[in-house]
Amino acid sequence: MKEITFNVEPCNQTGGFVARWDEVPDRGGITTQGDTLSELHAMVTDAVSAYFNLKERPNVKIVF
């Protein structure tokens, strides 16, 4: 897997943003949130680093 795409939506509860990637059956996905787009980007980067080991870590694309 060379690239994964996160879909971003506004969060009505917090006023921030939620990013989701759910494309791998039987392995789960990643959902994270941030109050600002800058914070969301940092949270996505952190979540991807935790989810994938270094050798298989893909590039990240964020779609609004």
C-alpha positions in Angstrom: 0.0 0.0 0.0 1.7 3.2 -1.2 -0.9 5.8 -0.2 -4.0 6.0 2.0 -6.7 8.6 1.8 -8.4 10.1 4.8 -11.9 11.7 4.4 -12.4 14.8 6.5 -15.7 16.1 7.8 -16.6 18.9 10.2 -17.5 17.6 13.7 -20.8 19.2 14.8 -20.2 18.2 18.4 -16.8 19.9 18.8 -16.6 22.4 16.0 -13.4 20.8 14.8 -12.7 18.1 12.2 -12.8 14.3 12.0 -10.6 12.3 9.6 -11.4 8.7 8.7 -9.7 5.9 6.8 -11.5 2.6 6.7 -10.4 0.7 3.7 -8.8 -2.5 5.1 -11.2 -5.4 5.8 -10.4 -7.4 9.0 -7.7 -4.9 10.2 -9.8 -1.9 11.2 -9.1 1.6 10.2 -8.1 4.9 11.6 -10.3 7.7 12.9 -8.9 10.8 14.6 -9.9 14.4 15.2 -8.5 17.8 15.8 -9.8 21.3 16.7 -8.0 22.9 13.7 -6.9 21.6 10.3 -3.3 22.0 11.5 -4.0 19.9 14.6 -5.9 17.3 12.6 -2.9 16.9 10.2 -0.6 16.3 13.2 -3.1 13.8 14.7 -3.4 11.9 11.3 0.4 11.7 11.1 0.7 10.4 14.6 -2.1 7.8 14.1 -0.5 6.5 10.8 2.8 6.2 12.6 1.2 4.1 15.3 -0.9 2.0 13.0 1.8 1.0 10.4 5.3 -0.2 11.1 8.0 1.9 9.5 8.6 -0.5 6.5 5.0 -0.5 5.4 4.0 3.1 6.3 2.2 4.7 3.2 2.0 8.3 2.1 -1.1 10.1 3.4 -3.6 12.0 1.4 -6.3 14.1 3.1 -9.5 14.9 1.3 -12.1 17.5 2.4 
